[in-house]
Amino acid sequence: MATIRKQAITSGILLYIGFLIGAINIYFYTKNGAFTEAQFGLTRFFFDFGQNICAFASLGSISVIYKFYPYYKDNLPAKEIDLITWVFCACLVGFFIILGLGFVFENFMIRKFSKGGQLFLDYYFWVFPFGFGLLMFSILEAFSTVLQKTVVPNFLKETVLRIITSVLIALYYLKVIDFHWFIYLFSFLYLAIFLMLLVYIVRNKQFSACFSISRVTKKFWKKMVWMQALMFSGAVISVLGQTVDGIFIGGLVNLSAAGIFTLAQYLANLVQVPQRSLQAISIGALTQAWKDKNVKEVNRIYTRSCINMLLASLFIYGNVVLNASDAIIAFNLKTSYLAGIDAMIILGLVRIIDAGTGVNGMVIITSAHWRFDFYSGLIMILLILPTNYFLIKSFGIIGSAYAQLISFCVYNYIRFEFIRRKFNMQPFDMKTVATLLLTAGGFAIAYWAGSLFHNLWIAIIAKAILFSSIMIAGVFTFRLTPDAHQLLDTWRGK
């Protein structure tokens, strides 16, 4: 757990540096006199459609790396491992299929987005290089994860990507380039960091292209193809669940509403940073633990991840909810973005539920029962598609937030119950209850204290300091997680 904790902290720090840079980017996207809401919404569309291109074009092959790479590592020299080569080939085939379908369904897209998404239609085909770069980067990211080298890809994806975006925003803001060139360059963001990661891996002699079929591939290819088929469906379901809200809002309402929703989602996603870093790092350890039949270690990682991510997510959520409205006004952002605050509050709850159930998805996907990840994902998509469509149509962006809350509650409960019944693992105890009570009490005190100040900046700082102090003191006083004291002892020693 110490290795996981160390990498999680390093990755978490890099993630937050990235989010700080991202916050600066969001500021220029949303401040008065910069980008329009529709232009900001278009950047969200690129990420949503790019993720879907990546999921469909991968043909499920990227997930095979996580499950089967330990068998290649234990049985072959590094130069004879052909798994990554075949994954690259499968993804290239998948991408050209998707590109062809993009031309075939162009008229369909025009009909669906002609009402409020004309700006997206103007740059429709530039989404494909964006998605291709994301696809290529995702392959190397998965390879780095199974090597338990997650810091560099996390740094590139969460920090460097945003730094490059900052440069593009600055060029547009200073009128060096117009919006057309901003989007043209924006579409190559992931290709840029893919090349950086490729250079890093090659220089460290951790990657080599092998086109001969190894004995491990000959032994496991049937299982890999079967898993690939199921994981392809699972990956598509997962990405649709994450992106359908923005796509529906852009199609059913307009790109301006999608831009407002993007800011709400960005603020809510701050809650998810600890989860993202810990999941990426835990998957390698969980894969090895299942291979070694070390169920005790799996249970330990699962239990610790639940309380740690719950504490971290509640800490961030409290600070965001306390100060989001005041921050929009204090930073002179467009007041139209205040319409997304209610959606942000609900989306934040969704992230807490997802984070508070720990690495449940990683536990399932790395186990012998990985097929259940597909089945549970199928249930989620069957919920999230119709609820998003009808609630957005009836209530606008707040409807999407409620749709996610309903769907993710059901989704995570199903996965929690499966792990409890199948592996006899149940991570919650009285410390979970104490964590919720501590957060509620700290939030109430900080909210009351903030209302005593009329100056926005003083109120923001006071609420943040008071709530954070109560949470940190409570963690150590009530010993809510052993990792907190172990970290403190380590830092004292250093």
Stockholm file with secondary structure:
# STOCKHOLM 1.0

chainA/1-494         MATIRKQAITSGILLYIGFLIGAINIYFYTKNGAFTEAQFGLTRFFFDFGQNICAFASLGSISVIYKFYPYYKDNLPAKEIDLITWVFCACLVGFFIILGLGFVFENFMIRKFSKGGQLFLDYYFWVFPFGFGLLMFSILEAFSTVLQKTVVPNFLKETVLRIITSVLIALYYLKVIDFHWFIYLFSFLYLAIFLMLLVYIVRNKQFSACFSISRVTKKFWKKMVWMQALMFSGAVISVLGQTVDGIFIGGLVNLSAAGIFTLAQYLANLVQVPQRSLQAISIGALTQAWKDKNVKEVNRIYTRSCINMLLASLFIYGNVVLNASDAIIAFNLKTSYLAGIDAMIILGLVRIIDAGTGVNGMVIITSAHWRFDFYSGLIMILLILPTNYFLIKSFGIIGSAYAQLISFCVYNYIRFEFIRRKFNMQPFDMKTVATLLLTAGGFAIAYWAGSLFHNLWIAIIAKAILFSSIMIAGVFTFRLTPDAHQLLDTWRGK
#=GR chainA/1-494 SS CHHHHHHHHHHHHHHHHHHHHHHHHHHHHHBTTSCCHHHHHHHHHHHHHHHHHHHHHTTTHHHHHHHHHHHHHHHSCGGGCCHHHHHHHHHHHHHHHHHHHHHHTHHHHHHHHTTTCHHHHHTGGGHHHHHHHHHHHHHHHHHHHHTTCCHHHHHIIIIIHHHHHHHHHHHHHTTSSCHHHHHHHHTTHHHHHHHHHHHHHHHTTCCCCCCSCCHHHHHHHHHHHHHHHHHHHHHHHHHHHHHHHHHHHHHHTCHHHHHHHHHHHHHHHGGGHHHHHHHHHHHHHHHHHHHTTCHHHHHHHHHHHHHHHHHHHHHHHHHHHHHHHHHHHHTTBCGGGGGGHHHHHHHHHHHHHHHHTTTHHHHHHTSTTTHHHHHHHHHHHHHHHHHHHHHHHHHTHHHHHHHHHHHHHHHHHHHHHHHHHHHCCCCCCHHHHHHHHHHHHHHHHHHHHHTTCCSHHHHHHHHHHHHHHHHHHHHHHTTCCHHHHHHHHHHHHC
#=GC SS_cons         CHHHHHHHHHHHHHHHHHHHHHHHHHHHHHBTTSCCHHHHHHHHHHHHHHHHHHHHHTTTHHHHHHHHHHHHHHHSCGGGCCHHHHHHHHHHHHHHHHHHHHHHTHHHHHHHHTTTCHHHHHTGGGHHHHHHHHHHHHHHHHHHHHTTCCHHHHHIIIIIHHHHHHHHHHHHHTTSSCHHHHHHHHTTHHHHHHHHHHHHHHHTTCCCCCCSCCHHHHHHHHHHHHHHHHHHHHHHHHHHHHHHHHHHHHHHTCHHHHHHHHHHHHHHHGGGHHHHHHHHHHHHHHHHHHHTTCHHHHHHHHHHHHHHHHHHHHHHHHHHHHHHHHHHHHTTBCGGGGGGHHHHHHHHHHHHHHHHTTTHHHHHHTSTTTHHHHHHHHHHHHHHHHHHHHHHHHHTHHHHHHHHHHHHHHHHHHHHHHHHHHHCCCCCCHHHHHHHHHHHHHHHHHHHHHTTCCSHHHHHHHHHHHHHHHHHHHHHHTTCCHHHHHHHHHHHHC
//
